[in-house]
Each structure stands twice: as structure tokens, then as C-alpha cells.
Amino acid sequence: MLTEWRGLLAPGEPHTIYQLESRSIYERQSFRGKVINKQTMNEQVMSKPAPHLNWTSVIPPMRYANVPTVGARYWTAISLASVFGCNLGDFVSLYLHWGHWLGLFPLAVIFAALIAGEHHFAYFTEAWYWAVVIVLRTAATNIADLATHTFEWPYPWVILGLTVIQALVILPVLPRLAQSGSDRTGRPATDGWYWISLLTAGALRQ
């Protein structure tokens, strides 16, 4: 083909022949590169492991702008929220007559609504975080009373069981503070493990 083009072109047009040769080489290399890239992508897709379902990922972490940093202000606020949640738990079970069982279901619905609302709300505020803490502290009161009052389990066994559960729950939580999933200012990634640790800690304090 190159010989035929040379016969048709005038003798004084070597630059045209060079352009045709360069274009032909470029097209062949481009086509070859596309084939290689497609094969590589197919190999990567095939070799990629299947995603594992992590049940704690069902609870998405809060946005960091809505999570307070750990400090004197944080410990003061969480102490007040803990006391408020404890009294609210007694109010739900005794004054609303929901008992220790029925009160857990509306609290679970409120918890889910807060987690979903935090992700869709346009403005940032720590009120979402503290509202969830109060709800979990309220549920923790009902769980502790359910074990000690309804089931009448001995207090030492309940304390020991909650301590073991809390230790097992904390194990996945602590590494998150040093990983990229946590903020550098000390705000943790509030995933499912984090909220469960607050729930078990609240029941243990009860």
C-alpha cells in the first residue's frame, strides 16, 4: 500500500509520505493499546474478590461535621446526655407503661430515623449526634432493667456479661481511631460498632 501511495504522489512531497506512514503506525498502535486495555480491565474485574457483606455497614457513619471532638466539652455533654437518657428510660418504661420490652421498638425506629435524617439534612449540627446518644442511653436503661428486673438475673452475672460484650465490641472500634476512617481531630467514625459500644456501655453504667 505504501508503494502505491508513493507512485501516486509527486516526487517533491516526502513530507506527505511521512505523515501517511506516521498515521498508519499510530492507528495500529492505538488499536493494539485499546485491545490490551480491554483485556487488562477484564482480568481485573475477574480477579477482584466478591464484596463481603458487613452487617455494621448497614448503619452509615455520620458526617464528621456533625460529630463533636473529644475534649472537656464532650465529656461534660455526654455526662448530661447519659443522665437524661437514664431518666428518660425510666419514664418510657414506667410512666408511658411500655415496659422494658415494648419501649425498645419505638426507640429503634427513632434511632433509624435520626441516622437517615442526618444524612439527608442540608445543614450541619451536632444535635444529630447528641440525639442519637440520648436515644441509645434510653434504650440501654431498658436493656439493663430487662435483664435485672424482668428476667431477674443476678447483678454480678449481668455486670460480667456486659463487661465481656463491651470488651468484644470495643476491639473493632479502637483501631478505627488510627485509621483513615476517623477524623484526625479525634472524631471517630460513628459506624455500627461505635453505636453498639455506646449502647453496651450505657447498659453497663446502669
Buried (B, 14 or more C-beta within 10 A) or exposed (E): EEEEEBEEEEEEEEEEEEEBEEEEEEEEEEEEEEEEEEEEEEEEEEEEEEEEEEEEEEBEBBBBEBBBEBEEEBEEBBEEBBEBBBEBBEBBBEEEEBBBEBBBEBBEEBBEEBBEEBEEEEEEEBEBBBBBBBBBBBBBBBBBBBBBEEEEEEEEEBBEBBEEBBEEBBEBBEEBBEEEEBBEEEBBBBBBBBBBBBBBBBBBEB
